[in-house]
Amino acid sequence: MLKDYKYGRLKLRQMYCLAHYQEKFKEEVEELASEDPEALSKLGLTKLSAIRKLALDECKEQTKIVGDLHRYRKAEVTHGKYLAKQIRALHNGGMHFNPYL
């Protein structure tokens, strides 16, 4: 598969965003847990899942852009493979055998 630099940059930006907000919310969740130990269990969350959920909410825009670009790129690659398969079939009289075309 071809290297898509735009996807790589966006994925890196998303990872930095998640790391930043996870560190930020880690302190807040620890403070909440020390004040009210039952607060997270009432919501059905552990400390890690609460931190992750809050960080994902803050980085929603980057996550959406990365997902959209991933779906677009996957469709593009799948379409290219489908066309190559059709070209081989036409060249070989209906068989998909020759991998060198």
GIJO-V264936 format. One line per field, one symbol per residue. ss: DSSP state (2 for helix, 1 for strand, 0 for the rest). phi: phi as a letter, one per 40 degrees, with the letter a starting at -180 (. if undefined). A space follows every 50 residues. Layout:
ss: ???
phi: ???
This chain:
ss: 00002222222222222222222222222222222000222220002222 22222222022222222222222222222222222222222000000000 0
phi: .ccbcccccccccccccccccccccccccccccccbcccccccgbccccc ccccccccbcccccccccccccccccccccccccccccccccghbbcccc c
